[in-house]
Amino acid sequence: MTQQVSQTTVASYVQAFASALEARGIDPQSVFNEAGIEVLTSSDPLKRISEIAVGRLFAASVKATDDPYFGIAVGERMQPGNLHALGFGLLSSSSLRDFYTRICNYYRVVSQSADFHCFDMEGQAILAASNIGPAVCYETQDAWVTMMVRFLRFLYQQPLDPLWIELTRPEPERGPQPYLDYFNCPVRFGCEEDRIAMDGSIMDDPLPGASPDMAQYNDQIVMQYLEQMDRSDVVNRVRRYIIEDLASGTLSKQAVADKMHMSARNLQLKLAAENTTFQDTLDSTRKNLATGYMQQSHLTITEIAYLLGFSDASNFTRAFRRWFGLSPRDYRIEHRISEE
């Protein structure tokens, strides 16, 4: 993701500030007035607030509460609805890995101030924020990791702690204890990225609240918002058109380029500038959709193949093995998904 000159976050973020201040018996309006920020109630992701303004609000809140760990308190108060469609998509994730993927694909609708990626390392599943913008204050980093862990715990609905947390921020002068109390794991400061490490063995466990239909519906809403926010975001625009046309049998690079009012060659150049290709974007989109479709027991493997734009089930099976290391049928057996 290319860093924006004006780094912003979704304005509904400030609702969590008001809630955290009220819990301390402090009038939010006075703190917001000191920071020069309006108390907003809308969760519209197109309503934005600059990271500089967020920094002012955190500074005023820390002063009012005498709490240098106020970022943790804000993260604890964040609600899925504050993230609009992304929040509801996250709640509908089929697994913790699906949650990670959704954050990496779509968190930009919430914040444009970092790059989000996930990867596996020695049996650990890592969710990371890198290239954190210079306007992002320490408390915002605290709020992000707290919110992520809170949501993961809520989705898993069993006791769940990270293996470890890494933060780019320095350790606060008053020490790390509030971090240790909340995350219940080792926390390292002054690192290269903000990272959350979870046990890789649980990442594909089915989640009790999984709703693949709802997740995919909200993903499409998020992509529409991303396109409105930044018309130059070519990867998300291509992904949206791919999803629209996958099952039609008419999907092609030329067809997508026509919808974007450019030549296929120009489209390929724009994707190359984002270090990807049309085929890579198609492949990653199919893979993400496949995860959701496989959870829907009323869909047969042949039906899923056609929904993803494959000419037959055997081509889908070959692609699925490449993505997940096992056949679609074995995947359903492993995840205890019975076809209706």
C-alpha atoms as one frame of an Amber mdcrd trajectory, in Angstrom:
protein
   0.000   0.000   0.000   1.382   3.381  -0.990   1.569   5.815   1.877  -0.757
   8.804   1.518   0.388  12.376   2.019  -2.587  12.940   4.312  -2.838   9.961
   6.633  -6.322   9.465   8.018  -8.382   7.037  10.032 -12.115   6.403  10.205
 -13.775   9.194  12.234 -15.921   6.773  14.247 -12.672   5.807  16.006 -13.261
   8.740  18.360 -16.406   7.123  19.763 -14.140   4.760  21.705 -12.352   7.775
  23.215 -15.633   9.149  24.510 -16.578   5.786  26.002 -13.176   5.344  27.696
 -13.288   8.866  29.131 -16.828   8.455  30.446 -15.747   5.213  32.170 -13.207
   7.316  34.094 -15.858   9.854  35.080 -14.457  12.492  32.720 -16.653  14.644
  30.465 -15.563  13.760  26.909 -16.707  17.113  25.531 -14.131  19.032  27.550
 -11.310  16.788  26.319 -12.512  16.946  22.719 -12.746  20.733  22.980  -9.155
  20.936  24.191  -8.049  18.802  21.238 -10.144  20.884  18.837 -12.120  17.847
  17.650 -15.853  17.309  17.220 -17.530  14.371  18.947 -18.778  12.264  16.008
 -21.404   9.513  16.172 -21.460   8.406  12.515 -19.704   5.168  11.528 -19.552
   6.164   7.853 -16.030   5.148   6.726 -15.959   8.068   4.296 -15.931  10.435
   7.284 -12.250  10.680   8.162 -10.032  12.239  10.805  -6.343  12.944  10.365
  -3.749  11.031  12.381  -2.460  14.402  13.564  -5.893  15.161  15.067  -5.997
  11.689  16.650  -2.608  12.439  18.214  -3.971  15.661  19.701  -6.966  13.805
  21.105  -4.750  11.162  22.687  -2.500  13.847  24.191  -5.521  15.613  25.712
  -6.941  12.308  26.978  -3.661  11.198  28.561  -3.422  14.597  30.274  -7.003
  14.413  31.557  -6.672  10.845  32.850  -2.992  10.879  33.857  -2.857   7.506
  32.105  -0.012   6.933  29.609  -1.671   3.600  28.765  -4.881   5.236  27.561
  -4.398   3.654  24.122  -5.110   0.245  25.682  -8.340   1.634  27.190  -9.447
   2.926  23.768  -8.663  -0.417  22.113 -10.791  -2.177  24.743 -13.720   0.105
  23.873 -13.595  -0.331  20.091 -16.694  -2.034  18.693 -17.009  -3.872  15.357
 -19.623  -1.311  14.306 -16.983   1.424  14.599 -15.311  -0.226  11.589 -18.552
  -0.258   9.567 -18.768  -3.124   7.025 -15.248  -4.324   7.819 -16.238  -4.868
  11.442 -19.236  -6.989  10.471 -17.106  -8.913   7.977 -14.559  -9.635  10.703
 -17.310 -10.911  13.019 -18.401 -13.314  10.273 -14.911 -14.732   9.604 -14.750
 -18.507   9.263 -11.414 -18.845  11.110  -8.758 -16.721  12.776  -6.704 -17.036
   9.575  -9.672 -15.698   7.641  -9.755 -12.789  10.124  -6.045 -12.111   9.481
  -6.611 -12.146   5.713  -9.541  -9.761   5.972  -7.453  -7.316   8.024  -4.638
  -7.420   5.465  -6.970  -6.986   2.500  -9.316  -4.342   3.805  -8.037  -2.551
   6.931  -7.117   0.369   4.723 -10.785   1.412   4.889 -10.131   2.100   8.594
  -6.605   3.512   8.450  -4.323   4.581   5.623  -1.340   4.969   7.922   0.354
   1.566   7.758   0.737  -1.553   5.630  -0.874  -4.702   7.029   0.364  -8.202
   6.217   0.295 -11.698   7.702   2.583 -14.707   7.450   3.501 -17.979   9.144
   6.812 -18.452  10.925   7.905 -21.564  12.835   4.372 -22.627  13.731   3.323
 -19.084  14.575   0.792 -16.961  12.673   1.880 -13.327  12.570  -0.316 -10.279
  11.915   1.841  -7.205  11.354   1.606  -3.468  10.739   4.642  -2.029   8.954
   5.635   1.307   7.401   3.734   3.049  10.173   3.211   6.684   9.262   5.145
   9.386  11.129   1.913  11.002  12.349   0.785   7.812  14.133   1.224   8.276
  17.878   2.260   5.548  20.324  -1.220   5.342  21.817  -2.731   4.562  18.404
  -0.378   1.587  18.101  -1.455   0.433  21.567  -5.112   0.775  20.585  -4.637
  -1.243  17.370  -2.990  -4.278  18.967  -5.490  -4.188  21.849  -8.448  -4.066
  19.461  -7.055  -6.908  17.347  -6.514  -9.191  20.355  -9.909  -8.271  21.785
 -11.665  -9.168  18.525  -9.690 -12.422  18.174 -10.678 -13.456  21.693 -14.315
 -12.601  21.052 -14.402 -14.619  17.829 -12.655 -17.670  19.277 -14.965 -17.808
  22.327 -12.420 -19.802  24.305  -9.479 -18.631  26.428  -7.015 -17.135  23.966
  -3.724 -15.287  24.443  -1.104 -14.291  21.889   2.260 -16.038  21.975   3.927
 -12.641  22.008   3.441  -8.995  21.001   5.995  -6.679  19.384   5.605  -2.892
  19.229   7.685  -0.252  17.466   7.040   2.185  20.281   9.480   2.400  23.216
   8.542   0.988  26.584   6.604   3.582  28.642   8.455   5.177  31.546   6.055
   3.566  34.021   6.901   0.093  32.748   5.141  -2.667  30.769   2.748  -4.072
  33.373  -0.575  -2.921  31.796   0.461  -4.627  28.538   1.362  -7.832  30.354
  -1.937  -7.728  32.254  -4.052  -7.354  29.116  -2.203  -9.561  26.626  -0.970
 -12.164  29.140   2.131 -12.799  27.021   5.636 -11.395  26.513   5.628  -7.875
  25.024   8.706  -6.433  23.287   9.222  -2.746  22.560  11.329  -0.807  20.054
  10.799  -3.407  17.311  10.703  -2.990  13.528   6.945  -3.657  13.194   3.856
  -3.959  15.334   3.231  -7.718  15.430   0.772 -10.120  17.030   1.817 -13.786
  17.106  -0.787 -16.511  17.581  -0.419 -20.281  17.772  -0.556 -21.468  14.166
  -2.257 -24.734  15.150  -5.546 -22.984  15.995  -5.707 -20.551  13.070  -7.898
 -22.785  10.899 -10.284 -23.905  13.641 -13.927 -23.194  12.608 -15.311 -20.202
  14.495 -18.727 -20.409  16.208 -19.996 -17.205  14.621 -18.818 -17.952  11.080
 -21.131 -16.680   8.347 -19.393 -16.847   4.952 -22.345 -15.267   3.099 -22.337
 -12.283   5.456 -18.544 -11.972   5.340 -18.448 -11.858   1.555 -21.363  -9.421
   1.413 -19.554  -7.011   3.730 -16.251  -7.481   1.878 -17.935  -6.194  -1.272
 -19.273  -3.166   0.593 -15.772  -2.436   1.898 -14.328  -2.648  -1.620 -16.912
  -0.127  -2.826 -15.893   2.259  -0.043 -12.220   1.777  -0.842 -12.869   2.654
  -4.459 -14.709   5.810  -3.418 -11.913   6.749  -1.006  -9.123   6.344  -3.517
  -9.842   5.990  -7.206  -6.150   5.227  -7.760  -6.364   2.028  -5.686  -6.157
  -0.168  -8.761  -5.749  -3.506  -6.947  -8.997  -3.193  -4.979 -10.852  -1.966
  -8.056  -9.628  -4.972 -10.049 -10.573  -7.322  -7.192 -14.076  -5.877  -7.108
 -14.627  -6.384 -10.858 -13.198  -9.899 -10.653 -15.750 -10.822  -7.977 -18.569
  -9.336 -10.057 -17.687 -11.392 -13.153 -16.167 -14.622 -11.800 -19.216 -16.804
 -12.278 -20.320 -15.207 -15.552 -17.852 -17.000 -17.801 -16.874 -13.641 -19.347
 -14.067 -12.667 -16.968 -10.838 -11.573 -18.636  -8.144  -8.970 -18.186  -9.536
  -7.111 -21.195 -13.070  -7.129 -19.771 -11.845  -5.699 -16.456  -9.715  -3.101
 -18.268 -12.767  -2.043 -20.296 -14.751  -1.488 -17.090 -11.887   0.638 -15.769
 -11.771   2.615 -19.033  -8.190   1.734 -19.893  -6.296  -0.652 -22.141  -5.275
  -4.099 -20.925  -1.642  -3.049 -21.275  -2.186   0.063 -19.146  -3.970  -2.031
 -16.536  -1.049  -4.442 -16.408   1.398  -1.545 -15.977  -0.640  -0.095 -13.118
  -0.775  -3.494 -11.391   2.969  -3.950 -11.899   3.527  -0.634 -10.120   1.777
  -2.243  -7.122   4.040  -5.329  -7.390   1.304  -7.620  -8.686  -0.305  -8.859
 -11.906  -3.842  -9.515 -13.088  -3.290 -13.261 -12.724  -1.930 -12.898  -9.173
  -4.898 -10.718  -8.205  -7.311 -13.219  -9.758  -5.601 -16.087  -7.947  -5.620
 -14.394  -4.524  -9.262 -13.345  -4.957 -10.308 -16.896  -5.855  -8.381 -18.261
  -2.878 -10.055 -15.845  -0.435 -13.513 -16.588  -1.839 -12.865 -20.328  -1.804
 -12.347 -20.262   1.960 -15.809 -18.781   2.460 -17.564 -20.974  -0.097 -16.083
 -24.157   1.393 -17.728 -23.328   4.719 -21.158 -23.291   3.048 -22.224 -26.912
   3.255 -25.116 -26.455   0.804 -22.621 -25.753  -2.007 -21.100 -28.758  -3.754
 -17.465 -28.692  -4.833 -18.563 -28.532  -8.479 -20.803 -25.534  -7.728 -17.946
 -23.775  -5.954 -15.693 -24.411  -8.950 -18.152 -22.642 -11.260 -18.747 -19.792
  -8.791 -14.981 -19.177  -8.836 -14.895 -19.177 -12.627 -13.207 -22.534 -13.204
 -14.279 -24.497 -16.282 -14.594 -27.721 -14.294 -14.073 -29.218 -10.831 -10.710
 -30.794 -11.710  -9.141 -27.390 -12.494 -10.513 -26.057  -9.217  -9.118 -29.058
  -7.323  -5.639 -28.478  -8.755  -5.740 -24.806  -7.761  -7.096 -25.667  -4.307
  -4.251 -28.119  -3.693  -1.773 -25.396  -4.629  -3.404 -22.949  -2.211  -4.018
 -25.182   0.795  -1.978 -28.353   0.290  -4.980 -30.696   0.195  -8.024 -31.401
  -1.967 -11.358 -29.608  -1.433 -12.953 -32.840  -0.209 -10.129 -33.493   2.280
 -10.363 -29.861   3.418 -14.038 -30.349   4.263 -13.311 -33.589   6.082 -10.517
 -31.944   8.095 -12.774 -28.996   8.994 -15.785 -31.211   9.708 -17.953 -29.653
   6.975 -20.563 -32.084   5.635 -22.256 -31.410   2.313 -26.022 -31.129   2.699
